[in-house]
């Protein structure tokens, strides 16, 4: 999925939940089954599946059925969309601070 097609608002919403962030942390170590993902979270497998559905809709996670197991892995498109959104804002603010710095430098020192 391309960065432009990812809804950044939905990604931020998905990442606002502590359980989903824990899931993302676990998945950053590599693929894992949904049942293994649920084990340390203290929530039911059904709840984990619901969280996974939301994470998949946001392009943060991808899962596939492998035999009787649902294998989950990170999908970088959602994080790339958030990274781009943050980078765009950071660049805008840096330009504003650069202009402010130029303006202050042009004024020179003031006498007390």
C-alpha positions as CSV (number, residue, x, y, z in Angstrom):
1,X,0.0,0.0,0.0
2,X,1.3,3.4,-0.9
3,X,1.9,6.1,1.8
4,X,-0.6,8.4,0.1
5,X,-3.5,5.9,0.5
6,X,-3.0,5.4,4.2
7,X,-5.3,7.5,6.4
8,X,-2.9,9.1,8.9
9,X,-5.7,9.9,11.3
10,X,-6.7,6.3,11.5
11,X,-3.0,5.3,12.1
12,X,-2.7,7.8,15.0
13,X,-6.0,6.5,16.4
14,X,-4.7,2.9,16.2
15,X,-1.5,3.9,17.9
16,X,-3.3,5.8,20.6
17,X,-4.2,2.5,22.3
18,X,-1.6,1.0,24.6
19,X,-2.5,-2.6,23.8
20,X,-2.1,-2.0,20.1
21,X,1.3,-0.2,20.7
22,X,2.4,-3.3,22.7
23,X,1.4,-5.5,19.8
24,X,3.4,-3.3,17.4
25,X,6.4,-3.6,19.7
26,X,6.2,-7.4,19.8
27,X,5.8,-7.5,16.0
28,X,8.8,-5.3,15.5
29,X,10.9,-8.3,16.6
30,X,9.5,-10.4,13.7
31,X,6.4,-12.4,12.7
32,X,4.4,-14.1,15.5
33,X,1.2,-16.0,15.7
34,X,-1.9,-14.2,17.0
35,X,-2.2,-16.6,20.0
36,X,1.5,-15.9,20.9
37,X,0.8,-12.2,20.6
38,X,-2.2,-12.5,22.9
39,X,-0.4,-14.4,25.6
40,X,1.5,-11.6,27.5
41,X,-1.1,-9.0,26.9
42,X,-3.6,-10.2,29.4
43,X,-6.5,-10.0,26.9
44,X,-8.5,-12.6,25.1
45,X,-7.6,-13.9,21.7
46,X,-10.9,-12.5,20.4
47,X,-9.8,-9.0,21.6
48,X,-6.4,-9.4,20.0
49,X,-8.1,-10.4,16.7
50,X,-10.2,-7.2,16.9
51,X,-7.0,-5.1,17.5
52,X,-5.3,-6.9,14.6
53,X,-8.2,-6.0,12.3
54,X,-7.8,-2.3,13.1
55,X,-4.0,-2.5,12.7
56,X,-4.4,-4.2,9.3
57,X,-6.9,-1.6,8.2
58,X,-4.3,1.1,9.0
59,X,-1.5,-0.8,7.1
60,X,0.4,-1.3,10.3
61,X,0.1,-5.1,10.4
62,X,-0.4,-7.8,7.9
63,X,-1.6,-11.3,8.8
64,X,-2.0,-14.5,6.9
65,X,-3.4,-17.9,7.6
66,X,-0.6,-20.6,7.7
67,X,-2.2,-23.9,8.4
68,X,-4.2,-23.5,11.5
69,X,-2.2,-20.5,12.7
70,X,-2.7,-16.8,11.9
71,X,0.8,-15.4,11.4
72,X,1.1,-11.6,12.0
73,X,3.9,-9.3,10.8
74,X,4.7,-5.6,10.6
75,X,3.5,-3.7,7.5
76,X,5.7,-0.6,7.1
77,X,3.2,1.5,5.0
78,X,1.3,2.9,8.0
79,X,4.4,3.9,9.9
80,X,5.8,5.5,6.7
81,X,2.7,7.6,6.4
82,X,3.0,8.8,10.0
83,X,6.8,9.4,9.5
84,X,6.1,11.5,6.4
85,X,3.3,13.5,8.2
86,X,5.7,14.3,11.1
87,X,8.6,15.1,8.8
88,X,6.5,17.5,6.8
89,X,5.5,19.4,10.0
90,X,9.0,19.4,11.3
91,X,10.3,20.9,8.0
92,X,7.7,23.6,8.2
93,X,8.6,24.6,11.7
94,X,12.3,24.5,10.9
95,X,11.8,26.9,8.0
96,X,9.8,29.2,10.3
97,X,12.6,29.1,13.0
98,X,15.2,29.7,10.3
99,X,13.3,32.8,9.1
100,X,13.0,34.0,12.7
101,X,16.7,33.5,13.2
102,X,17.5,35.5,10.0
103,X,15.1,38.3,11.2
104,X,16.7,38.5,14.6
105,X,20.2,38.4,13.1
106,X,19.3,41.3,10.7
107,X,18.2,43.5,13.6
108,X,21.5,43.2,15.2
109,X,22.2,43.7,18.9
110,X,20.2,46.3,20.8
111,X,21.6,48.7,23.3
112,X,20.3,48.4,26.9
